[in-house]
Amino acid sequence: MMTKRQLMDMLEEVAEAYVKKAKDSLNQNSHMHELTIGEYEALTQNQIDAIVVDFINTVGVFQGLDEGFYTHYLIEK
């Protein structure tokens, strides 16, 4: 069984790798979401990073943790 800390560490580690290829992954998996071509093309790395970090922090809240994970941690960690 995974502890809350192990879950958050795993999410953060996966996020660091994922954000680097997120836009390509969204394109490859376009059949799984409803982004238009224009929305996809306008998507910035900053937006991707913000959404991923917000998701991680939201999971932390659901676990009773104030994770305080920032976008710059995706690069600096």
N, C-alpha and C positions, 0 to 999 in steps of 0.2 A: 504494500500500500504506500502511496506517495503522500508525503507531508505537504502542507500548504506551502512551505518554503521551497520544497523541491518542485512543486508545480509552477510557482512563480519564476524560479530560476530557469526551468525548462522553457517556459513561454518566452522569457527574455532572450535566451540563447537562440531559440528558433527564429524569433523576430529579427535578430541581428542578421541572420543569413537571408531570411525571407525578403526584407525590405529592399535588398540589392537587386532582386529579380522579380519583385511584385508586379511591376507594370507588364513585363513579358508574360508572367503567369496569368494575369488578367486577360491578356490578349489570347493566350493559348486556350484558356477556359471560358471564352466569351459566351459559349452556349449555356453557361451556368449562372449568368447574371444579366441584368437589363441595361447595362451601360450602352449608350449610343456611341457610334464612332467618334462623334464630336466630343462627347464627354470623356471618352478614353484618351483621345489625343490631347485634351486640355488638362488631364490629370498630371499634377506635379509631384515630384519626390517629396516635397514638404507636406503635401496633403496626404500622401500614402503614409509617411512617417507618423503624422499626427493621428490618423485613424488607428494605426496599429498600436501606438502607445496608449491611446484612449481605451482601446479594447483591453489591453493588458491591465491597466489601472482599474477598469471596471470589473474584470475577473477578480482582482485583488480585493475590491470592496465586497464582492459576493463571498469571499473567503474570510471576511472580517479583518482585512489588512489595508493599511494606508501605504500602498507600494511606493508612491512618489516617483514613478518611472518617467523620465523625461526623454524627449526625442534625441537629445545629444548623447544619451547613454547608448543609443543604437550604434554609435561610432566609437565612443570612448571606452566602452566596457572592456 
